[in-house]
Amino acid sequence: RKHRIAVICLNSSWDAQLVADLRQMGVEVRIIGRWRLITGYGLLRLWYWLRQQHYDVAITLLINSDELGRIIARFAGVPRIISSIRARNTHYAHWQRVLIRATMPLADAVVVNSQTTLPWAIEAEGAQPERTTVIPNGVEVTTYCQPYSATELRAMFGIAADQHVIGCVGRLTPQKGQDVLLEALAQLETRHVH
């Protein structure tokens, strides 16, 4: 649609291939980095750059962007700020929640990716209900997986027809609760549930 897009990474970790792909598509990618962020130098440069660029919208994702991005974008004169809450962030420390709630009024709109995240965004992070919208993640699953029947999958992995199968996909972070799944599975084993 011929929008001018920039992606700003506040952290010191990024996916090099993704950055290359974005740049190939004509997206400007600016990496601030943790040390520049901590010293304040990166924040001042970002503020100055945003003031020069005259963007219509800033979209914040994840905690650093929500806490700092909302403030910098507002002071830089970006007219609209949209924050996106992707999960129930139960792992945030108390001080992080305080900062999230304190900067939430700077967001003109909040997007959450599920109905279960909506109450969390309102109650725990201070999103205004009238400014919060649910937009589910837009992933076309058929692009990433082949449709196999249960029989075909069992044969591929050598699983007998009478065995139970539990699948789980998620990164290994406390937020995803993989430890909770393992504890639950251990309880199943001790109770001799097969």
C-alpha positions as CSV (number, residue, x, y, z in Angstrom):
1,R,0.0,0.0,0.0
2,K,3.1,2.2,-0.3
3,H,3.3,3.0,3.5
4,R,6.7,3.9,4.8
5,I,7.6,1.4,7.5
6,A,10.4,1.3,10.0
7,V,11.2,-1.4,12.6
8,I,13.0,-0.3,15.7
9,C,14.7,-2.9,17.9
10,L,15.5,-1.6,21.4
11,N,17.2,-4.8,22.5
12,S,20.6,-6.3,21.6
13,S,19.2,-9.5,20.2
14,W,17.5,-9.9,16.8
15,D,17.0,-12.4,14.0
16,A,19.7,-11.5,11.4
17,Q,17.8,-13.2,8.6
18,L,14.6,-11.4,9.5
19,V,16.4,-8.1,9.5
20,A,17.9,-8.8,6.1
21,D,14.5,-9.8,4.7
22,L,12.9,-6.7,6.0
23,R,15.6,-4.5,4.5
24,Q,15.3,-6.3,1.2
25,M,11.6,-5.4,1.2
26,G,12.5,-1.7,1.7
27,V,11.7,-1.5,5.4
28,E,14.1,0.6,7.4
29,V,15.5,-1.3,10.5
30,R,17.1,0.6,13.3
31,I,18.8,-1.3,16.1
32,I,19.3,0.7,19.3
33,G,20.9,-2.0,21.5
34,R,20.8,-2.5,25.2
35,W,23.8,-0.4,26.1
36,R,22.7,2.6,24.2
37,L,19.3,2.2,25.7
38,I,20.7,2.0,29.3
39,T,22.9,5.0,28.8
40,G,20.1,7.0,27.4
41,Y,22.1,7.9,24.3
42,G,20.0,5.5,22.2
43,L,16.7,7.0,23.5
44,L,17.8,10.5,22.7
45,R,18.8,9.5,19.1
46,L,15.5,7.6,18.7
47,W,13.5,10.6,19.9
48,Y,15.4,12.9,17.5
49,W,15.0,10.5,14.6
50,L,11.3,10.0,15.2
51,R,10.8,13.8,15.3
52,Q,12.5,14.1,11.9
53,Q,10.5,11.3,10.3
54,H,6.9,12.4,11.0
55,Y,5.4,8.9,11.2
56,D,1.6,8.7,11.5
57,V,1.6,5.7,13.9
58,A,3.9,4.0,16.4
59,I,3.1,0.3,17.2
60,T,4.7,-1.0,20.4
61,L,5.3,-4.7,21.1
62,L,6.7,-6.3,24.2
63,I,7.7,-4.8,27.5
64,N,10.6,-2.4,26.6
65,S,8.7,-1.0,23.7
66,D,5.5,-0.6,25.7
67,E,7.3,1.1,28.6
68,L,9.8,3.3,26.6
69,G,8.3,3.4,23.1
70,R,5.0,4.9,24.2
71,I,6.8,7.7,26.0
72,I,9.4,8.4,23.3
73,A,6.8,8.3,20.5
74,R,4.5,10.7,22.4
75,F,7.3,13.2,23.1
76,A,8.5,12.9,19.5
77,G,5.0,14.0,18.3
78,V,3.8,10.7,16.8
79,P,0.1,11.3,16.6
80,R,-1.1,7.8,17.2
81,I,0.2,5.0,19.4
82,I,-1.0,1.5,19.2
83,S,0.2,-1.1,21.7
84,S,-0.1,-4.8,21.1
85,I,-0.4,-7.3,24.0
86,R,0.4,-10.8,22.8
87,A,0.0,-12.8,26.1
88,R,-1.0,-12.7,29.7
89,N,2.3,-11.4,31.0
90,T,2.2,-13.0,34.5
91,H,6.0,-13.2,34.7
92,Y,6.4,-9.4,34.9
93,A,7.9,-8.1,38.2
94,H,5.8,-5.6,40.2
95,W,7.8,-2.6,39.1
96,Q,7.4,-3.6,35.5
97,R,3.6,-3.8,35.9
98,V,3.7,-0.3,37.5
99,L,5.5,1.1,34.5
100,I,3.2,-0.7,32.0
101,R,0.1,0.7,33.8
102,A,1.7,4.2,34.1
103,T,2.4,4.4,30.3
104,M,-0.8,2.7,29.1
105,P,-2.8,6.0,29.0
106,L,-0.4,7.1,26.2
107,A,-1.7,4.3,23.9
108,D,-4.6,5.5,21.7
109,A,-5.5,1.8,21.0
110,V,-4.6,-1.6,22.2
111,V,-4.7,-4.8,20.2
112,V,-4.8,-8.2,21.9
113,N,-4.6,-11.5,20.0
114,S,-7.2,-13.5,21.9
115,Q,-10.3,-13.3,23.9
116,T,-8.5,-14.8,26.9
117,T,-5.9,-12.0,26.8
118,L,-8.5,-9.3,26.7
119,P,-9.5,-9.3,30.4
120,W,-5.8,-9.5,31.4
121,A,-5.0,-6.5,29.3
122,I,-7.7,-4.5,31.0
123,E,-7.3,-5.6,34.6
124,A,-3.6,-6.2,34.9
125,E,-2.1,-3.8,32.3
126,G,-4.6,-1.0,32.5
127,A,-5.9,-1.0,28.9
128,Q,-9.1,0.9,28.4
129,P,-12.0,-1.4,27.3
130,E,-13.3,1.0,24.8
131,R,-9.9,1.4,23.2
132,T,-9.0,-2.4,23.1
133,T,-9.7,-4.7,20.2
134,V,-9.2,-8.4,19.6
135,I,-7.4,-9.3,16.4
136,P,-6.4,-13.0,16.3
137,N,-2.9,-13.9,15.1
138,G,-2.9,-14.1,11.3
139,V,-1.0,-17.3,10.6
140,E,-2.0,-19.5,7.7
141,V,-1.2,-22.9,9.2
142,T,-1.4,-24.8,5.9
143,T,1.7,-22.9,4.7
144,Y,3.8,-24.5,7.5
145,C,2.5,-28.0,7.8
146,Q,1.4,-31.0,5.7
147,P,-2.0,-32.4,6.6
148,Y,-1.4,-36.0,7.8
149,S,-3.9,-38.4,9.2
150,A,-3.5,-39.7,12.7
151,T,-2.5,-43.1,11.3
152,E,0.2,-41.6,9.1
153,L,1.6,-39.6,12.0
154,R,1.7,-42.6,14.3
155,A,3.5,-44.6,11.6
156,M,6.1,-41.8,11.0
157,F,7.0,-41.6,14.7
158,G,6.6,-45.3,15.5
159,I,3.7,-44.8,17.9
160,A,1.3,-47.7,18.4
161,A,-2.4,-47.2,17.8
162,D,-3.3,-47.8,21.4
163,Q,-0.8,-45.3,22.8
164,H,-1.8,-41.8,23.8
165,V,-0.1,-38.8,22.2
166,I,0.2,-35.3,23.6
167,G,1.7,-32.5,21.5
168,C,2.9,-29.1,22.6
169,V,4.5,-26.3,20.7
170,G,6.0,-23.3,22.4
171,R,9.3,-21.7,23.2
172,L,11.1,-22.7,26.4
173,T,10.3,-19.6,28.5
174,P,8.4,-19.4,31.8
175,Q,5.6,-17.5,30.0
176,K,4.8,-20.5,27.9
177,G,4.4,-22.8,31.0
178,Q,6.2,-25.8,29.7
179,D,7.2,-26.6,33.3
180,V,3.5,-26.7,34.2
181,L,2.9,-29.3,31.4
182,L,5.8,-31.4,32.6
183,E,4.6,-31.3,36.2
184,A,1.1,-32.3,35.0
185,L,2.4,-35.2,33.0
186,A,4.5,-36.4,36.0
187,Q,1.3,-36.5,38.0
188,L,-0.4,-38.6,35.4
189,E,2.4,-41.1,35.6
190,T,2.3,-41.3,39.4
191,R,-1.5,-41.9,39.3
192,H,-1.0,-44.6,36.7
193,V,-3.2,-43.0,34.2
194,H,-2.5,-44.6,30.8
